[in-house]
Amino acid sequence: MSAAHPARWWHPLPDGRLQCDLCPRECTLQDGQRGFCFVRQRDGDALVLTTYGRSSGFCVDPIEKKPLSHFHPGTSVLSFGTAGCNLGCRFCQNHDISKARDQDTLADAATPEAIAAAAVRLGCASVAFTYNDPVIFAEYAIDIAAACRERGVHTVAVTAGYIHPEPRREFFAAMDAANVDLKGFSEQFYRKLAFAELAPVLATLEYIRHHTNTWLEITTLLIPGQNDSDDELRQLSRWVFEHLGPEVPLHFSAFHPDFKMQDIPATPPATLTRARQIARDAGLQFVYTGNVHDLAGATTTCPKCQAALVRRDWYQILDYRITPAGTCPDCNTAVPGRFRPEGAGTWGRKRLPVRLGR
């Protein structure tokens, strides 16, 4: 199947160029030119998405790997990405995909219906758009989400949230859950290390939280000396508390040297522990650590009585005590999230690569 597909969210300019209106970059294109993301291209008098129906690979993962700790714990998710990205993170942990040209990395072909059918066949509760940012293939992701909903399969967006308001409405209306990568909490960090801006990401977070039914969790990758100071962590945590609420889960994950920041050391586990305590002191009820072995930082506790409700070892659920009604069994306090009445899934920490097409 052809990978080129009509793109949405663009308009012509008086000088003959076409402006892409998908994200804050607002790339302006002459015929044949591609945007910063590399996958949205001008073709004559229209824009096309060059990666529609194509993937850089499919894999069945635990939902906790996205990471999502309050969305159908223990279940499996069919994960995939395409190519390209609309950010330019110097620390990208998936640069082989996000910085790839589409023809270099797109091996699997799959229609939205084929992906939904594969999720059902593989016993996956969800499909996740991940590895690269699904915002840049929004048309494809929205079509997949529609096919999934027809089959009772959830959809998850793992995204940096760098998207304009108009496409944002339709994109997140299609998603059952999202983990938004809040890369830091200063404009300087975003401009210097991500070639982007912080303000649109904060606007996306507030939109998801207050204007959609999409379950929201947040991840911040802590990079030594760049975004891990006590002051920045306090500002970030207070903003989440004041603008989103204390019940929104926040994940702090460990950086490892990669891409164009191989001179920066890996994040010490103590940094994640410190960040978690700062966020909890700011009033956040659910703060997790990732990419490290930390039982306390992986455990979901009751926001009222602090009883351990979900104990995890990496992505493996060791103990699950949330009631079918989604409450703490000790004090009956409701636990925010999307929990299955039948309890946790049993997928564990397995990773299963799959092929959907050629």
C-alpha positions, -999 to 999 in steps of 0.1 A, spaced: 0 0 0 12 35 -8 26 54 22 16 88 8 -17 100 22 -35 134 21 -24 155 51 -47 177 70 -41 210 89 -24 232 64 -32 263 44 -18 282 13 2 315 18 0 345 -5 35 339 -18 26 304 -30 41 284 -2 20 260 19 20 263 57 17 232 79 -6 239 108 -1 207 127 24 219 153 40 251 165 68 249 140 44 260 112 68 248 85 63 267 51 70 245 21 77 249 -16 68 220 -39 87 188 -29 99 202 4 94 183 37 88 198 71 111 196 101 95 163 110 106 150 75 74 130 70 50 158 60 57 169 25 43 192 -1 32 175 -33 19 199 -58 -8 221 -43 -13 199 -12 5 184 18 8 146 22 18 123 50 45 101 36 44 74 64 7 66 64 3 28 67 40 21 74 58 13 106 93 9 119 82 -22 137 57 -37 161 62 -52 195 40 -64 223 50 -47 256 37 -43 291 16 -12 295 39 -1 324 67 4 299 50 34 282 50 43 311 15 41 324 9 29 360 -28 37 363 -41 24 330 -51 -13 329 -21 -25 349 -4 -57 339 -20 -58 304 -2 -60 271 0 -33 245 8 -35 208 34 -8 204 47 8 172 61 39 156 68 53 122 97 77 114 106 113 121 98 137 148 88 174 152 113 180 180 151 180 178 161 166 211 199 162 214 193 135 240 168 114 220 167 79 233 151 66 201 171 86 176 174 56 152 137 59 146 129 96 153 158 109 133 154 85 105 143 93 70 111 73 63 125 52 35 154 41 58 134 25 86 98 17 75 97 -21 72 62 -31 81 30 -21 62 -3 -22 80 -38 -6 75 -56 7 106 -79 -23 104 -50 -47 103 -34 -32 134 -67 -34 153 -72 -70 142 -36 -78 152 -42 -64 187 -72 -86 192 -54 -116 178 -25 -111 201 -47 -105 232 -35 -69 236 -58 -45 256 -43 -15 239 -24 -2 209 4 24 217 17 50 193 53 53 205 90 51 196 85 84 177 59 111 183 25 102 169 16 138 165 34 138 132 14 109 119 -19 122 134 -40 112 105 -28 76 106 -31 74 144 -66 88 145 -77 63 118 -61 34 138 -78 46 170 -112 45 152 -106 10 140 -95 -1 175 -125 13 192 -147 -7 169 -130 -38 183 -129 -27 219 -92 -20 219 -78 10 237 -53 35 222 -24 52 239 -3 82 227 32 85 240 40 121 229 59 153 236 26 172 232 40 196 206 8 202 187 -15 231 177 -50 235 193 -71 225 162 -55 191 155 -50 186 193 -88 184 198 -93 156 173 -61 138 182 -67 135 219 -105 128 214 -93 96 197 -69 85 225 -79 66 257 -46 74 275 -16 96 270 18 98 285 32 133 278 70 138 279 76 170 298 112 173 289 121 200 314 107 230 330 124 260 314 122 276 280 160 276 279 161 238 282 135 233 255 152 258 231 187 246 237 183 209 239 149 201 222 148 229 196 112 236 207 93 257 233 78 248 266 46 268 266 28 247 239 35 216 259 21 230 290 -10 241 271 -14 205 258 -11 191 293 -38 214 306 -60 207 276 -58 169 280 -64 171 318 -93 196 317 -110 192 283 -108 155 274 -116 120 289 -81 109 280 -62 94 310 -30 114 315 4 106 329 36 125 326 72 116 322 104 137 327 137 123 317 162 137 342 196 146 326 224 154 350 232 191 351 205 200 326 170 197 342 176 180 376 182 209 400 161 210 431 147 244 421 135 232 386 121 200 401 101 220 426 88 244 399 78 215 377 60 196 406 42 227 418 30 235 383 16 199 379 -1 202 414 -16 236 407 -26 233 370 -33 196 367 -40 183 402 -23 161 428 -37 129 413 -19 130 379 9 105 379 44 118 373 73 96 363 109 105 366 131 84 344 169 79 341 189 93 312 216 72 295 242 87 272 229 87 237 227 105 203 244 140 206 248 139 244 271 110 250 294 132 271 267 134 298 268 106 325 239 84 332 214 96 358 223 83 393 195 64 410 198 89 439 187 117 416 154 99 408 148 93 445 155 129 453 132 141 425 104 117 437 107 131 472 105 167 460 74 160 439 57 142 468 66 171 491 49 194 466 17 174 471 17 150 442 2 117 452 16 93 426 53 98 417 73 70 401 109 63 390 118 46 358 148 30 340 161 19 374 154 -9 399 135 8 426 107 -11 443 94 19 463 95 41 432 74 16 412 48 10 439 13 26 437 1 36 472 -32 47 485 -34 86 485 -51 85 519 -38 57 541 -5 50 521 -12 13 519 7 -4 490 -18 -12 463 2 -22 433 38 -35 439 60 -38 409 95 -50 401 105 -34 369 74 -41 348 63 -72 367 33 -68 391 41 -86 423 9 -77 442 -23 -60 432 -49 -50 458 -71 -24 440 -107 -35 444 -130 -41 414 -145 -7 422 -111 9 418 -106 17 455 -82 9 483 -93 -22 502 -82 -8 535 -99 26 536 -122 26 505 -105 56 490 -109 59 452 -77 54 432 -75 77 401 -70 57 369 -85 32 346 -86 -1 363 -102 -34 352 -128 -49 375 -112 -83 369 -79 -70 383 -44 -68 368 -33 -85 337 -7 -111 336 16 -101 307 45 -94 330 78 -79 316 78 -98 283 87 -81 251 75 -98 219 84 -84 185 58 -92 158 55 -87 120 22 -75 105 31 -72 69 59 -69 44 
